[in-house]
Amino acid sequence: MKVSDILRVKGNTLYTVQPDEPLIKATQIMAEKDIGSLVVMEHGDYWTATRATCP
């Protein structure tokens, strides 16, 4: 399976939240959009797990 195959089924919309958004807001977006994840972005840059946990 290729990424293009997944995008064809899932679509190419990227849903994001900012790092200072409350967790409840993120979970509401995920429920409304029926998605399993969000990309955390700030000023056009995405956050990695390391960046989110280490200042």
matplotlib code that plots the C-alpha trace (Angstrom):
import matplotlib.pyplot as plt

x = [0.0, 1.2, 0.5, -1.4, -3.7, -4.5, -5.1, -7.4, -9.6, -9.1, -8.9, -6.2, -7.6, -5.2, -6.9, -4.7, -4.8, -2.5, -0.4, -2.2, -5.7, -7.5, -7.5, -11.3, -11.3, -9.0, -11.2, -14.3, -12.8, -11.7, -15.3, -16.9, -14.6, -14.6, -10.8, -8.2, -5.5, -4.7, -1.5, -0.3, 1.0, 2.3, 3.1, 3.2, 5.6, 4.4, 5.2, 6.9, 6.3, 9.8, 9.0, 5.7, 7.1, 10.4, 10.5]
y = [0.0, 3.5, 6.8, 7.9, 4.9, 6.0, 9.6, 8.5, 6.7, 9.2, 12.4, 15.0, 17.4, 18.1, 19.0, 21.0, 22.5, 24.9, 23.7, 25.9, 24.6, 22.8, 19.0, 19.0, 21.2, 18.8, 15.8, 17.7, 18.4, 14.7, 13.6, 16.0, 15.2, 11.4, 11.4, 9.6, 12.3, 16.0, 17.7, 20.2, 23.3, 26.7, 29.5, 27.1, 24.6, 21.2, 20.0, 16.6, 14.5, 15.6, 19.3, 18.9, 17.3, 19.1, 22.9]
z = [0.0, -0.8, 0.8, -2.4, -1.8, 1.7, 0.7, -2.1, 0.6, 3.5, 1.5, 1.6, 4.3, 7.1, 10.4, 12.9, 16.4, 18.1, 21.0, 23.5, 22.5, 25.4, 25.0, 25.0, 21.9, 20.1, 21.0, 19.9, 16.5, 16.2, 17.0, 14.7, 11.8, 12.6, 12.6, 14.7, 14.9, 14.5, 13.6, 16.2, 14.5, 15.7, 13.2, 10.3, 12.1, 13.3, 16.8, 17.3, 20.4, 21.7, 21.2, 22.8, 26.0, 26.3, 26.5]

ax = plt.figure().add_subplot(projection="3d")
ax.plot(x, y, z, "-o")
ax.set_aspect("equal")
plt.show()
